[in-house]
Amino acid sequence: MKDDYNFKPASKLTIEELKAENKRLAAMIKADREARGVPPEPPADFVSVAMAWTLYERCQPLHQFAIKYAQLCDKANEVLPLSDEQIQWAQSFRPYIELIGKVKDSTGIKVLGVCLAVLISNIEKHAEYDSAFELVRSMFISLDFLKGEYHPPRLDQYAWIWNAGKEENDKFRREVYEEYERLKDEEYFEVEYKRLCDHFDSIRHLY
């Protein structure tokens, strides 16, 4: 990357330089997609806020495991080994996290999904870290965000549309919570989850 242009941290760029950088990155992405023979834009997001939040909640065992593992490594001041079974268990949450990343109308939930994905990567590659400090520092960045600044994330933080009026948002919130309640039924959840997985598999090649 540094061979292609003079690297400068984003905090040092002017507004005009930021605009130019955005255009440059957009052109790179477009060229890459053209080279791969896929449409200029990826498919539209298709997962509802209620489903994405339900999937996020179902990833809480992974979250708690990551907290405990990071604490143990920090206390021991060494990268503690993980078994293949533990790594595979962590990886089993990846299908949930992939769908969280396709949520409509909620950048915030997308970010939660990214944090969970980073934790899986930390767990998968734990043996590649040179020190416990490096591993724990990387994990704590995600864990700190998932913890929230004042309290853990809640669904009500994300059940709204930033550029909509009160009436539209009230309707949207009601629909989100109604679907969220339906998804508590395991049979209903499994049907909806399979439908979304099948759809994702049918368009995965377009990303």
C-alpha positions, 0 to 999 in steps of 0.5 A: 500500500505504501508503495502506491501513494504517500501514506498519511494517517486519517487524522492528518488528512484535510477534508479534500484529502479525505474525499480524494482517499474515499474516491481512490478506495471506491475505485479500487473496490470497483476495479476488484469487483469488475475483475472478479466478474461480480456486479459493481455493488454487493447485494443489499442487506437482508437480515432484520434488526430483530433477527440480527439481535437474536443472533447476537444474543445467541453469541453470548457464550462466545463472548463470555468464553473470550472474556474468561480466556483473555482474563486467564492469559492476562493473569498468567502473562502467557498465551494459554493453549486452546484445544482443537475442540475449543477452537471449533466451538468458537468457529461454530458461531461464525454463521450467526456472525456472518448474518449479523453483518447483513443486518438492515438499518443498523450499523451499530449491530453490524459493529457488534458482529465485527467485534465478535468476528475479531474474537473468533480470529483471536481464538483461531490465531492465538498461538501466533501471538508473540506475547500475552500482552499482544493477544489480550490487547487485541481481544480487549478492544473488541470486549471493551466495545461489546461491554458498552461505555455505560451499560451492555448494548440493548435492543432499544438502542438499535430499534430505530431509523436515524433519518425517519420521523417519530411516527415511522420510528414508532411503527418500526420499533413495534415491528422489531419487538413483535418479531423479536418475541416471535423469534423466541420460539425455537421452531419459528427461529429455526425456520427463519434462520434456515431461510436466511442461510439459504438466501445467503448461500444463493448470493454469497458469490456476489460479494 
